[in-house]
Amino acid sequence: MKKFAMFLTAALFAVAATAAYSQSLAELAQMEKERRAEIKNGIKVITNAEAARYRSGPVTTFSASAEPAPKTETDAKGGKTEGEASAAKAVSDEPVDFQGRTESYWRKTMAEARRKVKDLENEANVVVLRLNDLQTQFYREDDGFKREGIQREIQKTFYEQDKNKENLAKAKDALRDLEKEARKSGALPGWVD
């Protein structure tokens, strides 16, 4: 019986609270009309029929009231200068990490680091294919002078392969360090993925 009384009391309280704060449908419609009047018509809606055109393109978001930040020179490290960072803070309404770097900064930086790793991996594949081709040419050739020329090319390709491995290892380390830095600075996981 006590449970039923408690349930009945809670139900009556919920009904009374919703009745006290309820608005008429006309009031809600008027508020929505005013809200839509405030929004500018610069918003483009993409339908399912148009979505295929935008699938492979980059994702960009913007605020209609924000103006583009003035371009300034970057410092020697390739980061933003103080003027550019303060201009970005003043103009942008993007979320930022603990050090004031925006979502677009992290997305761009991580994309560049990943692109560098991908390019070096592709270059490594090309070097391996060239090395295999040169070795095939070497064993096919009967002329000793031509074999010496091919052997020099093979040695150059081995050197290129070693350089590529070093650069790839550095690029992967830089990517891991950048991910650690992003986590430490409070960048959200979606910004670095």
Backbone as JSON Lines, residues from 0, in Angstrom:
{"i":0,"aa":"M","n":[0.81,-1.18,0.0],"ca":[0.0,0.0,0.0],"c":[0.86,1.26,0.0]}
{"i":1,"aa":"K","n":[1.98,1.2,0.73],"ca":[2.86,2.36,0.79],"c":[3.47,2.64,-0.59]}
{"i":2,"aa":"K","n":[3.81,1.58,-1.31],"ca":[4.38,1.75,-2.65],"c":[3.38,2.4,-3.59]}
{"i":3,"aa":"F","n":[2.13,1.98,-3.49],"ca":[1.11,2.57,-4.34],"c":[0.91,4.04,-4.02]}
{"i":4,"aa":"A","n":[0.95,4.4,-2.75],"ca":[0.79,5.8,-2.33],"c":[1.97,6.64,-2.82]}
{"i":5,"aa":"M","n":[3.17,6.08,-2.75],"ca":[4.35,6.81,-3.23],"c":[4.27,6.99,-4.75]}
{"i":6,"aa":"F","n":[3.85,5.96,-5.46],"ca":[3.73,6.05,-6.91],"c":[2.67,7.07,-7.3]}
{"i":7,"aa":"L","n":[1.55,7.08,-6.61],"ca":[0.48,8.03,-6.89],"c":[0.94,9.46,-6.61]}
{"i":8,"aa":"T","n":[1.67,9.67,-5.54],"ca":[2.2,11.0,-5.21],"c":[3.17,11.48,-6.28]}
{"i":9,"aa":"A","n":[4.08,10.61,-6.74],"ca":[5.04,10.98,-7.78],"c":[4.33,11.3,-9.09]}
{"i":10,"aa":"A","n":[3.31,10.53,-9.44],"ca":[2.57,10.77,-10.67],"c":[1.84,12.1,-10.6]}
{"i":11,"aa":"L","n":[1.21,12.4,-9.46],"ca":[0.52,13.68,-9.32],"c":[1.5,14.85,-9.38]}
{"i":12,"aa":"F","n":[2.66,14.67,-8.78],"ca":[3.69,15.73,-8.81],"c":[4.15,15.97,-10.25]}
{"i":13,"aa":"A","n":[4.38,14.91,-11.04],"ca":[4.82,15.05,-12.43],"c":[3.75,15.74,-13.27]}
{"i":14,"aa":"V","n":[2.48,15.39,-13.06],"ca":[1.39,16.02,-13.82],"c":[1.29,17.49,-13.46]}
{"i":15,"aa":"A","n":[1.43,17.81,-12.19],"ca":[1.33,19.21,-11.76],"c":[2.49,20.03,-12.32]}
{"i":16,"aa":"A","n":[3.69,19.45,-12.35],"ca":[4.85,20.18,-12.86],"c":[4.71,20.46,-14.35]}
{"i":17,"aa":"T","n":[4.25,19.49,-15.12],"ca":[4.11,19.71,-16.56],"c":[2.99,20.69,-16.86]}
{"i":18,"aa":"A","n":[1.96,20.68,-16.08],"ca":[0.85,21.62,-16.3],"c":[1.3,23.04,-15.98]}
{"i":19,"aa":"A","n":[2.15,23.2,-14.98],"ca":[2.61,24.53,-14.59],"c":[3.51,25.15,-15.65]}
{"i":20,"aa":"Y","n":[4.3,24.35,-16.37],"ca":[5.26,24.87,-17.32],"c":[4.83,24.68,-18.77]}
{"i":21,"aa":"S","n":[3.66,24.26,-19.0],"ca":[3.25,23.99,-20.38],"c":[2.96,25.31,-21.1]}
{"i":22,"aa":"Q","n":[3.21,25.29,-22.42],"ca":[2.93,26.44,-23.27],"c":[1.91,26.01,-24.31]}
{"i":23,"aa":"S","n":[1.22,26.98,-24.81],"ca":[0.26,26.64,-25.85],"c":[0.99,26.39,-27.15]}
{"i":24,"aa":"L","n":[0.37,25.7,-28.05],"ca":[0.94,25.4,-29.34],"c":[1.16,26.68,-30.15]}
{"i":25,"aa":"A","n":[0.29,27.64,-29.98],"ca":[0.42,28.91,-30.7],"c":[1.67,29.67,-30.23]}
{"i":26,"aa":"E","n":[1.93,29.65,-28.92],"ca":[3.13,30.32,-28.4],"c":[4.4,29.66,-28.93]}
{"i":27,"aa":"L","n":[4.42,28.33,-28.96],"ca":[5.59,27.61,-29.48],"c":[5.8,27.9,-30.96]}
{"i":28,"aa":"A","n":[4.7,27.96,-31.73],"ca":[4.81,28.24,-33.16],"c":[5.34,29.65,-33.39]}
{"i":29,"aa":"Q","n":[4.9,30.61,-32.59],"ca":[5.38,31.99,-32.72],"c":[6.87,32.07,-32.38]}
{"i":30,"aa":"M","n":[7.3,31.38,-31.34],"ca":[8.72,31.4,-30.96],"c":[9.57,30.77,-32.05]}
{"i":31,"aa":"E","n":[9.12,29.69,-32.66],"ca":[9.86,29.03,-33.74],"c":[9.93,29.93,-34.96]}
{"i":32,"aa":"K","n":[8.86,30.64,-35.26],"ca":[8.85,31.56,-36.4],"c":[9.87,32.69,-36.18]}
{"i":33,"aa":"E","n":[9.94,33.21,-34.98],"ca":[10.91,34.26,-34.67],"c":[12.34,33.73,-34.77]}
{"i":34,"aa":"R","n":[12.56,32.51,-34.28],"ca":[13.91,31.93,-34.33],"c":[14.35,31.74,-35.77]}
{"i":35,"aa":"R","n":[13.48,31.25,-36.61],"ca":[13.82,31.04,-38.02],"c":[14.05,32.36,-38.75]}
{"i":36,"aa":"A","n":[13.35,33.41,-38.34],"ca":[13.54,34.72,-38.98],"c":[14.93,35.28,-38.65]}
{"i":37,"aa":"E","n":[15.47,34.94,-37.49],"ca":[16.79,35.42,-37.09],"c":[17.91,34.72,-37.86]}
{"i":38,"aa":"I","n":[17.69,33.49,-38.26],"ca":[18.71,32.73,-38.98],"c":[18.77,33.23,-40.42]}
{"i":39,"aa":"K","n":[19.98,33.48,-40.89],"ca":[20.14,33.95,-42.27],"c":[19.92,32.8,-43.24]}
{"i":40,"aa":"N","n":[19.62,33.12,-44.46],"ca":[19.32,32.1,-45.47],"c":[20.56,31.56,-46.15]}
{"i":41,"aa":"G","n":[21.74,31.69,-45.57],"ca":[22.98,31.21,-46.17],"c":[23.24,29.74,-45.96]}
{"i":42,"aa":"I","n":[22.31,29.01,-45.42],"ca":[22.51,27.6,-45.12],"c":[22.06,26.77,-46.32]}
{"i":43,"aa":"K","n":[22.92,25.83,-46.74],"ca":[22.59,24.96,-47.86],"c":[22.28,23.58,-47.32]}
{"i":44,"aa":"V","n":[21.17,23.03,-47.73],"ca":[20.76,21.7,-47.32],"c":[21.17,20.73,-48.43]}
{"i":45,"aa":"I","n":[21.86,19.67,-48.04],"ca":[22.3,18.66,-48.99],"c":[21.35,17.48,-48.9]}
{"i":46,"aa":"T","n":[20.73,17.14,-50.01],"ca":[19.79,16.02,-50.04],"c":[20.54,14.73,-50.34]}
{"i":47,"aa":"N","n":[19.86,13.62,-50.23],"ca":[20.48,12.33,-50.52],"c":[20.92,12.24,-51.97]}
{"i":48,"aa":"A","n":[20.2,12.88,-52.87],"ca":[20.56,12.84,-54.28],"c":[21.88,13.58,-54.53]}
{"i":49,"aa":"E","n":[22.17,14.62,-53.75],"ca":[23.4,15.39,-53.93],"c":[24.56,14.85,-53.1]}
{"i":50,"aa":"A","n":[24.29,13.95,-52.18],"ca":[25.32,13.48,-51.24],"c":[26.48,12.8,-51.94]}
{"i":51,"aa":"A","n":[26.25,12.13,-53.05],"ca":[27.32,11.42,-53.76],"c":[28.4,12.38,-54.23]}
{"i":52,"aa":"R","n":[28.03,13.61,-54.57],"ca":[29.02,14.59,-55.03],"c":[29.98,14.99,-53.91]}
{"i":53,"aa":"Y","n":[29.52,14.95,-52.68],"ca":[30.31,15.45,-51.57],"c":[31.02,14.37,-50.77]}
{"i":54,"aa":"R","n":[30.87,13.12,-51.13],"ca":[31.45,12.04,-50.34],"c":[32.96,12.09,-50.25]}
{"i":55,"aa":"S","n":[33.65,12.33,-51.35],"ca":[35.1,12.27,-51.34],"c":[35.74,13.6,-50.99]}
{"i":56,"aa":"G","n":[35.0,14.65,-50.87],"ca":[35.55,15.97,-50.56],"c":[35.81,16.13,-49.08]}
{"i":57,"aa":"P","n":[36.56,17.18,-48.71],"ca":[36.84,17.41,-47.29],"c":[35.61,17.93,-46.57]}
{"i":58,"aa":"V","n":[35.55,17.68,-45.28],"ca":[34.45,18.14,-44.46],"c":[34.82,19.51,-43.92]}
{"i":59,"aa":"T","n":[33.99,20.5,-44.17],"ca":[34.23,21.83,-43.63],"c":[32.98,22.32,-42.95]}
{"i":60,"aa":"T","n":[33.18,22.97,-41.84],"ca":[32.07,23.58,-41.13],"c":[32.43,25.03,-40.9]}
{"i":61,"aa":"F","n":[31.42,25.87,-40.8],"ca":[31.68,27.28,-40.57],"c":[30.49,27.91,-39.89]}
{"i":62,"aa":"S","n":[30.74,29.06,-39.34],"ca":[29.69,29.85,-38.74],"c":[29.4,31.0,-39.69]}
{"i":63,"aa":"A","n":[28.15,31.28,-39.96],"ca":[27.8,32.32,-40.92],"c":[28.26,33.68,-40.45]}
{"i":64,"aa":"S","n":[28.38,33.9,-39.14],"ca":[28.78,35.21,-38.63],"c":[30.29,35.39,-38.56]}
{"i":65,"aa":"A","n":[31.04,34.3,-38.64],"ca":[32.5,34.4,-38.52],"c":[33.12,34.88,-39.82]}
{"i":66,"aa":"E","n":[34.1,35.77,-39.7],"ca":[34.85,36.22,-40.86],"c":[36.15,35.45,-40.92]}
{"i":67,"aa":"P","n":[36.74,35.27,-42.11],"ca":[38.0,34.54,-42.18],"c":[39.1,35.3,-41.47]}
{"i":68,"aa":"A","n":[39.98,34.55,-40.81],"ca":[41.08,35.16,-40.08],"c":[42.08,35.74,-41.06]}
{"i":69,"aa":"P","n":[42.69,36.88,-40.72],"ca":[43.7,37.45,-41.6],"c":[44.92,36.56,-41.66]}
{"i":70,"aa":"K","n":[45.51,36.44,-42.86],"ca":[46.66,35.57,-43.03],"c":[47.92,36.29,-42.57]}
{"i":71,"aa":"T","n":[48.73,35.57,-41.8],"ca":[50.01,36.1,-41.35],"c":[51.07,35.05,-41.61]}
{"i":72,"aa":"E","n":[52.32,35.45,-41.44],"ca":[53.41,34.51,-41.66],"c":[53.47,33.52,-40.5]}
{"i":73,"aa":"T","n":[53.9,32.31,-40.8],"ca":[54.06,31.31,-39.75],"c":[55.47,31.38,-39.22]}
{"i":74,"aa":"D","n":[55.63,30.9,-38.01],"ca":[56.96,30.94,-37.42],"c":[57.83,29.81,-37.98]}
{"i":75,"aa":"A","n":[59.04,29.72,-37.52],"ca":[60.0,28.76,-38.08],"c":[59.56,27.31,-37.86]}
{"i":76,"aa":"K","n":[58.79,27.05,-36.82],"ca":[58.36,25.67,-36.55],"c":[57.16,25.27,-37.4]}
{"i":77,"aa":"G","n":[56.56,26.21,-38.11],"ca":[55.42,25.87,-38.94],"c":[54.11,26.02,-38.21]}
{"i":78,"aa":"G","n":[54.11,26.52,-36.98],"ca":[52.89,26.71,-36.22],"c":[52.35,28.11,-36.43]}
{"i":79,"aa":"K","n":[51.35,28.46,-35.65],"ca":[50.75,29.78,-35.78],"c":[51.58,30.8,-35.01]}
{"i":80,"aa":"T","n":[51.61,32.01,-35.51],"ca":[52.24,33.1,-34.77],"c":[51.25,33.59,-33.74]}
{"i":81,"aa":"E","n":[51.71,34.45,-32.83],"ca":[50.83,34.93,-31.77],"c":[49.67,35.73,-32.34]}
{"i":82,"aa":"G","n":[49.94,36.53,-33.37],"ca":[48.89,37.34,-33.98],"c":[47.82,36.49,-34.61]}
{"i":83,"aa":"E","n":[48.23,35.43,-35.28],"ca":[47.27,34.55,-35.94],"c":[46.46,33.78,-34.91]}
{"i":84,"aa":"A","n":[47.11,33.35,-33.83],"ca":[46.4,32.61,-32.79],"c":[45.36,33.5,-32.11]}
{"i":85,"aa":"S","n":[45.73,34.74,-31.81],"ca":[44.77,35.63,-31.16],"c":[43.64,36.01,-32.1]}
{"i":86,"aa":"A","n":[43.95,36.17,-33.39],"ca":[42.91,36.47,-34.37],"c":[41.96,35.29,-34.51]}
{"i":87,"aa":"A","n":[42.5,34.09,-34.48],"ca":[41.67,32.9,-34.58],"c":[40.77,32.78,-33.36]}
{"i":88,"aa":"K","n":[41.3,33.12,-32.18],"ca":[40.49,33.06,-30.97],"c":[39.37,34.08,-31.01]}
{"i":89,"aa":"A","n":[39.69,35.29,-31.51],"ca":[38.71,36.35,-31.51],"c":[37.6,36.09,-32.52]}
{"i":90,"aa":"V","n":[37.93,35.53,-33.67],"ca":[36.97,35.37,-34.75],"c":[36.24,34.03,-34.67]}
{"i":91,"aa":"S","n":[36.96,32.97,-34.39],"ca":[36.41,31.63,-34.47],"c":[35.59,31.29,-33.23]}
{"i":92,"aa":"D","n":[34.53,30.55,-33.44],"ca":[33.78,30.04,-32.31],"c":[33.92,28.53,-32.22]}
{"i":93,"aa":"E","n":[35.02,28.01,-32.82],"ca":[35.31,26.59,-32.77],"c":[35.73,26.2,-31.36]}
{"i":94,"aa":"P","n":[35.47,24.97,-30.97],"ca":[35.99,24.52,-29.67],"c":[37.5,24.41,-29.72]}
{"i":95,"aa":"V","n":[38.15,24.64,-28.59],"ca":[39.6,24.62,-28.52],"c":[40.05,23.66,-27.43]}
{"i":96,"aa":"D","n":[41.33,23.26,-27.51],"ca":[41.9,22.42,-26.47],"c":[42.45,23.31,-25.36]}
{"i":97,"aa":"F","n":[43.2,22.73,-24.43],"ca":[43.71,23.47,-23.29],"c":[44.7,24.56,-23.69]}
{"i":98,"aa":"Q","n":[45.39,24.41,-24.81],"ca":[46.35,25.4,-25.25],"c":[45.78,26.36,-26.29]}
{"i":99,"aa":"G","n":[44.5,26.3,-26.55],"ca":[43.86,27.24,-27.45],"c":[43.9,26.85,-28.91]}
{"i":100,"aa":"R","n":[44.3,25.63,-29.22],"ca":[44.33,25.18,-30.61],"c":[42.97,24.62,-30.99]}
{"i":101,"aa":"T","n":[42.5,24.98,-32.17],"ca":[41.14,24.65,-32.57],"c":[41.05,23.24,-33.17]}
{"i":102,"aa":"E","n":[39.81,22.82,-33.37],"ca":[39.55,21.52,-33.98],"c":[40.13,21.47,-35.39]}
{"i":103,"aa":"S","n":[39.96,22.55,-36.15],"ca":[40.47,22.56,-37.53],"c":[41.99,22.47,-37.55]}
{"i":104,"aa":"Y","n":[42.67,23.05,-36.56],"ca":[44.13,22.93,-36.47],"c":[44.53,21.46,-36.32]}
{"i":105,"aa":"W","n":[43.87,20.77,-35.38],"ca":[44.23,19.37,-35.14],"c":[43.89,18.49,-36.34]}
{"i":106,"aa":"R","n":[42.74,18.72,-36.95],"ca":[42.37,17.9,-38.11],"c":[43.38,18.1,-39.25]}
{"i":107,"aa":"K","n":[43.76,19.35,-39.5],"ca":[44.7,19.64,-40.58],"c":[46.07,19.06,-40.27]}
{"i":108,"aa":"T","n":[46.55,19.25,-39.05],"ca":[47.87,18.76,-38.66],"c":[47.95,17.24,-38.72]}
{"i":109,"aa":"M","n":[46.92,16.57,-38.21],"ca":[46.92,15.11,-38.22],"c":[46.79,14.58,-39.65]}
{"i":110,"aa":"A","n":[46.01,15.25,-40.48],"ca":[45.86,14.81,-41.87],"c":[47.2,14.94,-42.61]}
{"i":111,"aa":"E","n":[47.93,16.03,-42.36],"ca":[49.23,16.2,-43.01],"c":[50.22,15.13,-42.54]}
{"i":112,"aa":"A","n":[50.22,14.83,-41.25],"ca":[51.14,13.81,-40.72],"c":[50.8,12.44,-41.3]}
{"i":113,"aa":"R","n":[49.52,12.12,-41.36],"ca":[49.11,10.83,-41.93],"c":[49.43,10.75,-43.42]}
{"i":114,"aa":"R","n":[49.24,11.86,-44.12],"ca":[49.55,11.9,-45.55],"c":[51.03,11.67,-45.79]}
{"i":115,"aa":"K","n":[51.87,12.25,-44.92],"ca":[53.32,12.06,-45.06],"c":[53.69,10.59,-44.87]}
{"i":116,"aa":"V","n":[53.11,9.95,-43.86],"ca":[53.37,8.53,-43.63],"c":[52.9,7.69,-44.82]}
{"i":117,"aa":"K","n":[51.71,7.99,-45.32],"ca":[51.16,7.24,-46.46],"c":[52.04,7.42,-47.7]}
{"i":118,"aa":"D","n":[52.5,8.66,-47.95],"ca":[53.36,8.9,-49.11],"c":[54.67,8.13,-48.99]}
{"i":119,"aa":"L","n":[55.25,8.1,-47.79],"ca":[56.5,7.37,-47.6],"c":[56.3,5.86,-47.75]}
{"i":120,"aa":"E","n":[55.15,5.36,-47.3],"ca":[54.86,3.94,-47.49],"c":[54.71,3.61,-48.97]}
{"i":121,"aa":"N","n":[54.04,4.49,-49.7],"ca":[53.91,4.28,-51.15],"c":[55.27,4.35,-51.84]}
{"i":122,"aa":"E","n":[56.11,5.28,-51.4],"ca":[57.45,5.39,-51.97],"c":[58.26,4.13,-51.68]}
{"i":123,"aa":"A","n":[58.09,3.55,-50.49],"ca":[58.8,2.31,-50.16],"c":[58.37,1.19,-51.1]}
{"i":124,"aa":"N","n":[57.08,1.12,-51.4],"ca":[56.6,0.1,-52.34],"c":[57.19,0.3,-53.73]}
{"i":125,"aa":"V","n":[57.29,1.54,-54.16],"ca":[57.86,1.84,-55.48],"c":[59.33,1.43,-55.53]}
{"i":126,"aa":"V","n":[60.06,1.72,-54.44],"ca":[61.49,1.37,-54.4],"c":[61.66,-0.14,-54.46]}
{"i":127,"aa":"V","n":[60.83,-0.89,-53.76],"ca":[60.92,-2.35,-53.79],"c":[60.64,-2.88,-55.19]}
{"i":128,"aa":"L","n":[59.65,-2.31,-55.85],"ca":[59.35,-2.75,-57.22],"c":[60.49,-2.42,-58.17]}
{"i":129,"aa":"R","n":[61.09,-1.23,-58.01],"ca":[62.22,-0.86,-58.87],"c":[63.41,-1.79,-58.61]}
{"i":130,"aa":"L","n":[63.64,-2.13,-57.35],"ca":[64.74,-3.03,-57.0],"c":[64.53,-4.41,-57.61]}
{"i":131,"aa":"N","n":[63.31,-4.91,-57.53],"ca":[63.0,-6.22,-58.14],"c":[63.21,-6.18,-59.65]}
{"i":132,"aa":"D","n":[62.79,-5.08,-60.28],"ca":[62.97,-4.95,-61.72],"c":[64.46,-4.9,-62.09]}
{"i":133,"aa":"L","n":[65.25,-4.16,-61.32],"ca":[66.68,-4.08,-61.6],"c":[67.37,-5.43,-61.41]}
{"i":134,"aa":"Q","n":[66.97,-6.16,-60.38],"ca":[67.58,-7.48,-60.17],"c":[67.22,-8.44,-61.31]}
{"i":135,"aa":"T","n":[66.0,-8.34,-61.79],"ca":[65.6,-9.17,-62.93],"c":[66.43,-8.81,-64.16]}
{"i":136,"aa":"Q","n":[66.63,-7.51,-64.39],"ca":[67.46,-7.07,-65.52],"c":[68.9,-7.56,-65.37]}
{"i":137,"aa":"F","n":[69.41,-7.52,-64.16],"ca":[70.79,-7.94,-63.9],"c":[70.99,-9.41,-64.28]}
{"i":138,"aa":"Y","n":[70.08,-10.26,-63.86],"ca":[70.24,-11.69,-64.12],"c":[69.93,-12.05,-65.58]}
{"i":139,"aa":"R","n":[69.19,-11.19,-66.27],"ca":[68.88,-11.43,-67.67],"c":[70.02,-11.01,-68.6]}
{"i":140,"aa":"E","n":[70.85,-10.09,-68.12],"ca":[71.89,-9.49,-68.97],"c":[73.12,-10.39,-69.03]}
{"i":141,"aa":"D","n":[73.67,-10.56,-70.26],"ca":[74.89,-11.35,-70.45],"c":[76.13,-10.48,-70.52]}
{"i":142,"aa":"D","n":[75.98,-9.25,-70.95],"ca":[77.11,-8.35,-71.13],"c":[77.59,-7.86,-69.76]}
{"i":143,"aa":"G","n":[78.89,-8.04,-69.48],"ca":[79.46,-7.67,-68.19],"c":[79.43,-6.17,-67.93]}
{"i":144,"aa":"F","n":[79.65,-5.34,-68.97],"ca":[79.64,-3.89,-68.78],"c":[78.24,-3.38,-68.42]}
{"i":145,"aa":"K","n":[77.24,-3.94,-69.08],"ca":[75.87,-3.54,-68.77],"c":[75.47,-4.01,-67.38]}
{"i":146,"aa":"R","n":[75.98,-5.18,-66.98],"ca":[75.7,-5.69,-65.64],"c":[76.27,-4.77,-64.57]}
{"i":147,"aa":"E","n":[77.49,-4.21,-64.83],"ca":[78.07,-3.28,-63.87],"c":[77.21,-2.04,-63.71]}
{"i":148,"aa":"G","n":[76.67,-1.51,-64.82],"ca":[75.78,-0.35,-64.75],"c":[74.5,-0.66,-63.97]}
{"i":149,"aa":"I","n":[73.96,-1.84,-64.22],"ca":[72.75,-2.24,-63.5],"c":[73.07,-2.43,-62.02]}
{"i":150,"aa":"Q","n":[74.26,-2.97,-61.71],"ca":[74.66,-3.17,-60.31],"c":[74.77,-1.82,-59.58]}
{"i":151,"aa":"R","n":[75.3,-0.79,-60.29],"ca":[75.37,0.54,-59.67],"c":[73.95,1.06,-59.37]}
{"i":152,"aa":"E","n":[73.02,0.85,-60.28],"ca":[71.64,1.27,-60.07],"c":[71.01,0.52,-58.89]}
{"i":153,"aa":"I","n":[71.36,-0.76,-58.77],"ca":[70.85,-1.55,-57.64],"c":[71.37,-0.98,-56.33]}
{"i":154,"aa":"Q","n":[72.65,-0.62,-56.29],"ca":[73.23,-0.04,-55.07],"c":[72.56,1.29,-54.72]}
{"i":155,"aa":"K","n":[72.31,2.11,-55.73],"ca":[71.61,3.38,-55.5],"c":[70.21,3.13,-54.95]}
{"i":156,"aa":"T","n":[69.55,2.13,-55.47],"ca":[68.2,1.81,-55.03],"c":[68.2,1.3,-53.59]}
{"i":157,"aa":"F","n":[69.23,0.49,-53.22],"ca":[69.35,0.06,-51.82],"c":[69.55,1.27,-50.91]}
{"i":158,"aa":"Y","n":[70.35,2.24,-51.35],"ca":[70.57,3.45,-50.56],"c":[69.24,4.21,-50.41]}
{"i":159,"aa":"E","n":[68.48,4.35,-51.5],"ca":[67.18,5.02,-51.44],"c":[66.23,4.29,-50.51]}
{"i":160,"aa":"Q","n":[66.31,2.95,-50.52],"ca":[65.44,2.15,-49.66],"c":[65.79,2.4,-48.19]}
{"i":161,"aa":"D","n":[67.08,2.46,-47.88],"ca":[67.49,2.73,-46.5],"c":[67.05,4.13,-46.04]}
{"i":162,"aa":"K","n":[67.22,5.12,-46.92],"ca":[66.79,6.49,-46.59],"c":[65.29,6.54,-46.37]}
{"i":163,"aa":"N","n":[64.55,5.83,-47.22],"ca":[63.1,5.8,-47.09],"c":[62.68,5.17,-45.77]}
{"i":164,"aa":"K","n":[63.37,4.08,-45.37],"ca":[63.04,3.44,-44.1],"c":[63.27,4.39,-42.93]}
{"i":165,"aa":"E","n":[64.37,5.15,-42.98],"ca":[64.66,6.12,-41.92],"c":[63.58,7.21,-41.88]}
{"i":166,"aa":"N","n":[63.25,7.75,-43.05],"ca":[62.25,8.81,-43.11],"c":[60.87,8.32,-42.67]}
{"i":167,"aa":"L","n":[60.55,7.08,-43.04],"ca":[59.26,6.5,-42.64],"c":[59.2,6.31,-41.12]}
{"i":168,"aa":"A","n":[60.29,5.83,-40.55],"ca":[60.32,5.65,-39.09],"c":[60.18,7.0,-38.38]}
{"i":169,"aa":"K","n":[60.85,8.03,-38.9],"ca":[60.73,9.37,-38.31],"c":[59.31,9.9,-38.43]}
{"i":170,"aa":"A","n":[58.69,9.69,-39.59],"ca":[57.33,10.18,-39.81],"c":[56.33,9.46,-38.9]}
{"i":171,"aa":"K","n":[56.51,8.15,-38.71],"ca":[55.63,7.41,-37.81],"c":[55.81,7.86,-36.36]}
{"i":172,"aa":"D","n":[57.08,8.11,-35.97],"ca":[57.34,8.62,-34.62],"c":[56.71,10.0,-34.43]}
{"i":173,"aa":"A","n":[56.83,10.85,-35.45],"ca":[56.24,12.18,-35.36],"c":[54.72,12.09,-35.24]}
{"i":174,"aa":"L","n":[54.11,11.16,-35.95],"ca":[52.66,10.98,-35.87],"c":[52.25,10.51,-34.48]}
{"i":175,"aa":"R","n":[53.0,9.55,-33.92],"ca":[52.71,9.08,-32.56],"c":[52.88,10.22,-31.55]}
{"i":176,"aa":"D","n":[53.95,11.01,-31.7],"ca":[54.18,12.14,-30.8],"c":[53.06,13.17,-30.91]}
{"i":177,"aa":"L","n":[52.6,13.4,-32.12],"ca":[51.52,14.35,-32.33],"c":[50.23,13.85,-31.67]}
{"i":178,"aa":"E","n":[49.97,12.55,-31.77],"ca":[48.78,11.99,-31.11],"c":[48.89,12.12,-29.59]}
{"i":179,"aa":"K","n":[50.09,11.87,-29.04],"ca":[50.29,12.03,-27.59],"c":[50.09,13.48,-27.19]}
{"i":180,"aa":"E","n":[50.64,14.4,-27.97],"ca":[50.49,15.82,-27.68],"c":[49.03,16.24,-27.7]}
{"i":181,"aa":"A","n":[48.28,15.7,-28.66],"ca":[46.86,16.02,-28.76],"c":[46.11,15.53,-27.53]}
{"i":182,"aa":"R","n":[46.42,14.32,-27.09],"ca":[45.76,13.78,-25.89],"c":[46.09,14.62,-24.66]}
{"i":183,"aa":"K","n":[47.37,15.0,-24.53],"ca":[47.79,15.77,-23.37],"c":[47.18,17.17,-23.36]}
{"i":184,"aa":"S","n":[46.98,17.75,-24.55],"ca":[46.46,19.11,-24.62],"c":[44.94,19.16,-24.57]}
{"i":185,"aa":"G","n":[44.29,18.02,-24.51],"ca":[42.85,18.0,-24.34],"c":[42.07,18.03,-25.64]}
{"i":186,"aa":"A","n":[42.7,17.7,-26.75],"ca":[41.97,17.63,-28.01],"c":[41.03,16.43,-27.97]}
{"i":187,"aa":"L","n":[39.84,16.62,-28.47],"ca":[38.85,15.54,-28.43],"c":[39.25,14.44,-29.41]}
{"i":188,"aa":"P","n":[38.89,13.19,-29.12],"ca":[39.3,12.07,-29.98],"c":[38.85,12.21,-31.43]}
{"i":189,"aa":"G","n":[37.72,12.8,-31.68],"ca":[37.25,12.97,-33.05],"c":[38.09,13.93,-33.86]}
{"i":190,"aa":"W","n":[38.83,14.79,-33.2],"ca":[39.67,15.77,-33.89],"c":[40.91,15.12,-34.48]}
{"i":191,"aa":"V","n":[41.4,14.05,-33.87],"ca":[42.66,13.45,-34.3],"c":[42.45,12.16,-35.08]}
{"i":192,"aa":"D","n":[41.22,11.7,-35.22],"ca":[40.96,10.46,-35.97],"c":[40.85,10.71,-37.44]}
